[in-house]
Amino acid sequence: MTDRLTNHPEEAAVRAPLELYMRGHAEDSAEHMRAAFMPTARLESVREGPLTSWDLDFYCQRFKNTPAADEATRRRTIDSLDIVGTAAMAKVTLHHGAVTFTDYFVLLKTEQGWKIANKAFHAQPQ
């Protein structure tokens, strides 16, 4: 496991859906994304002006089980975690070729374990 970011006993459990999310990107897998997110999740950003706001089904349509040609050079890190009771937030950075994504997640501890409730992100061209 990556170096701990907190002393919270739930850290490993909170990391689980974030690691599924990162694996979903690596493997281009909607199945991993669906396992990481709550079914009601929203994924939002402002790219080149307009707000984009996707539900999980729309987001998962982007994944075709075909990893990117440059997957071996891509990097993903969990940069920060804050966990209180049944809520948490996380910052994840994805270095995907010519674009670096900064993702902010809100997570909740559900009956199925920790799940990503919402994601807001910024894409920064290099």
Steps between C-alpha positions, in 0.01 A plus 500: 500500500607856436631703794222587740361852478307488829495316829133415448411131539270522192774622263550167323125464452469858367786434257326192356253683270769754403730215399212340304450834326869521408494136384190584294703763317797268456286218360240726332237314702145616565460202735767637735343847483156366589653317797678816619208746474156518656232450231378856563844663457556813294827587323545869431750740351539827318703447183556783257203691637185293544413283798493128429291290736476129432316219675681170551336327202614775260852495647528123472417511128849647450670174605546224242747257669779625274785653702666810354799438273716701743366329817849389606605866537191622686515569874226531760537599864279548804630832631282568801224350712277643771275252681236581763247238605315379191621779269832560330662711233798424280724666243638283219737604221506322165786567260354386168735592218458864406233564766518496880169449675439607858202318646320589822277229644232489769461148639243345731503180702197307378361156581720377212809671645666824397384639165569814300191722527619781271799614299606848388807530281728734311693411183829685450669467158879477527 
